[in-house]
Amino acid sequence: MPATLNDAKSDVRELTGRQVLWMLLGFFGVVFAANAIMARAAIQTFRGLANDHAYTEGLDYNHQIQAAHDQDALGWAVSGALTRIAPGRTRITVTQMNAQREASENVTVDLAFEHPADRERDKELTLVKTAPGHYSGEVEIEPGQWGLTLRVSQNGKPVFQSLNRVDISDRNP
């Protein structure tokens, strides 16, 4: 006698409500655990604010604009170069000339290398005068992208500032 549909044995497991509940709980449990791990890692590595005095620096904005106009009025030509002299070691040279293309007197040149993600890696350096209008120095700094602030002061008063982005590499060009 031929088999009917009702007589055929089914190998398909039946999906119950209890199984669906466990699947949902398992899925959301994995999502919750991943979020908890990522939140904990973010909280433990957070170093704080990028700027400790954002409000007061915002109020000082008009002063910064005036300082930029004063800097342009000086007509100074300031140029610099970074040379990787060894892995982890960089030489910085800066040349400064006034509007008459002569070296200015009583000048100090300061540099600040600012790491984009970690303030604790920041480096500051005051360059040494090697000749009139020429300044040089060396710094130990790891490869990567850095913010470079060059400040020139005359008689203790800041008169020139340049903000730059530099890429320091140990690879040969």
Residue pairs with C-beta under 8 A, 6 or more apart in sequence:
47 118
47 119
47 120
51 57
67 158
67 161
70 159
71 159
71 160
71 161
74 98
74 99
74 159
74 160
75 98
75 99
76 96
76 97
76 98
76 99
76 104
76 152
76 159
76 160
77 95
77 96
77 97
77 101
78 94
78 95
78 96
78 97
78 150
78 152
78 160
78 162
79 94
79 95
80 92
80 93
80 94
80 95
80 150
81 92
81 93
82 90
82 91
82 92
82 166
82 168
83 90
83 91
83 92
83 93
84 90
84 168
84 169
84 170
85 91
85 138
87 170
88 140
88 141
88 142
88 170
89 138
89 139
89 140
89 141
90 138
90 139
90 140
90 141
90 168
91 136
91 137
91 138
92 111
92 125
92 127
92 136
92 137
92 138
92 139
93 134
93 135
93 136
94 109
94 127
94 134
94 135
94 136
94 150
95 133
95 134
95 135
96 103
96 104
96 107
96 109
96 133
96 135
96 152
96 160
97 103
97 104
97 133
98 104
102 133
103 132
103 133
103 134
104 133
104 154
105 154
106 154
106 155
107 129
107 135
107 152
107 153
107 154
108 126
108 152
108 153
108 154
108 156
109 126
109 127
109 135
109 150
109 151
109 152
110 124
110 125
110 126
110 127
110 150
110 151
110 152
110 153
111 124
111 125
111 126
111 127
111 137
111 139
111 148
111 149
111 150
111 151
112 122
112 123
112 124
112 125
112 148
112 149
112 151
113 122
113 123
113 124
113 125
113 139
113 141
113 146
113 147
113 148
114 122
114 146
114 147
114 148
114 149
115 121
115 122
115 144
115 146
115 147
116 145
116 146
116 147
121 142
123 139
123 140
123 141
125 137
125 139
126 137
127 135
127 136
127 137
128 135
128 136
128 137
129 135
130 136
141 168
142 168
143 168
143 169
143 170
144 167
144 168
145 165
145 166
145 167
146 165
146 166
146 167
146 168
147 163
147 164
147 165
147 166
148 163
148 164
148 165
148 166
149 161
149 162
149 163
149 164
150 160
150 161
150 162
150 164
151 158
151 160
151 161
152 158
152 159
152 160
152 161
153 159
